[in-house]
Amino acid sequence: MFDHTGIVVSDLANARRFYDAIARALGLSTAANGAQSFLLGKSKVEAIPYLWIGTLRPSYWAEGARAGLNQMHVAFVAASREMVHAFHEAGIAAGGRDNGEPGPREGAAGYYGAFLLDPDGNNIEACFREPFPQS
């Protein structure tokens, strides 16, 4: 059902210490995702779903949002690119606002998604991931 979600923090080192601890306690793991973020999930083998945690200001944030005071981001798994389009069209028809038309996303090979703002400004996404080639 969910692909990923994310939160923005003001101090990455403190956040990493906290999330490393709770991940170990829950049998989960964390992994670096760049200098300003990390991921919390099951494992490298089972990488999705995950929680993104970082200090970067997401492109989908509403005006005035900041760490600890921002709208939620939730990404739902879509079974196909067509389903991503259907999600976007249905959301617009139901009062949502476009926050990123369906299409491939930079920095994530085989990733195709669309973003909508719900009536309260929360960023809701549907994404389809192409299967990784088997070696």
N, C-alpha and C positions, 0 to 999 in steps of 0.2 A: 504494500500500500504506500508507504513512504519511501522515498529515495534518500533524502537528506533534509536537514534543517541546520540553522546556524545561529550563533549568538556573537555579538561583539563585546569585547572586554576592554577595559582601560589599561590593564597591566598584564601582558602576556606571560611573564615569568610566574607571577602569583597564580594566574589561571592555570598554567601548565602544571604547577605543583599540586593544586587542588584536583584537577581532572585526572592527572596521573594516579593520584591516590584512590579516588573513587573508582576509576577504571579497573585498577588491580583488584579492589574489593569486590567488584561485580564480575570479574572474569573477562573483562574487556581490555582493549589496548588503545594506546595513543600513538600517533605517528606524525612527524613533522610534515608540513605541507607548504613550506616556504619560511622566510624569515619572520613573517608577521602572522602566521596561523599554524594550527595543527588540527588533526582529525581525531575523533574518538569513535571507535566502532568495534566490531567483533574481532577482525584480524585482517592482515593483508590479503589472505586468500578469500575471505568473505568481507569485502570492503564496503558493501552497501547493505543496509542503510548506515549512514554516518552522521555525526554531529560535527559541523565545522565551527571552530572557535578561533577568533582572531581579532586583531586590532585595526584591520582595514575597514574603511567606510564602504559598505556595499553600494553598488550603483543603483540598487532598487530602493534605498532608504528614502523616506519622505523628508521634506524640509523640516529642520529642527531636530531630527533624530540624533541620538548620541548613545554611547555605551550605557546600558541600564535604562534607557528611555528610547526605545525604537519599536517599530512595528515588527511583528513576527514574520518569519519566512518559513514556509513549508513547501516542500516539493513532493509531489505525488508521482508514482511510477506510471508511465503510459506504456501500453503494449506495442505501439507503433507511432510513426510520424503522423499518420492520419488521426490517431487518437489525440495527439498534441493539438492538432488543428481543431478537432471537435471540442476539446476542452476550452480553447481560446474563444471559439465562436459562441459556445454555450454560456461562458462566463460573461462575455460582453452583452449578450442578449438578456442576461439576468441582472444587469446593473453593475457589473464589474467594469473597471477601467483598464485599458491596455497599458502594460508596463514592459512590453517586450514581445513583439510579434513572433509567431513560430519560426524557428530556424536553427541552424547550427550555432553553437556557442564557442567562442575562442578559448583556447587553453584546455579543452577537453575533447580529445579525439573520439569521434563517433557519438557525440552528445548533441541532442536535438531537443530544444525546449521552448516554452512560451511562459510569459509572466503576466499576471493580472493583479490589480489591486482590488481587494474585496471592498464592500461598502465602508469599512472602517479604516481602510488604507493598508491592511496587511498584505504582504506580497505572497501570492499563491502561485506556484509553478507546477507545470506538468512537464516531465522529461522522459525521453526515450533514449536508451543507450544501445548502440549497435553492439552485437556480441563480439567479444575479443576473438581474433583468429586462434584456433587451436594449433599447437606446434606438433 
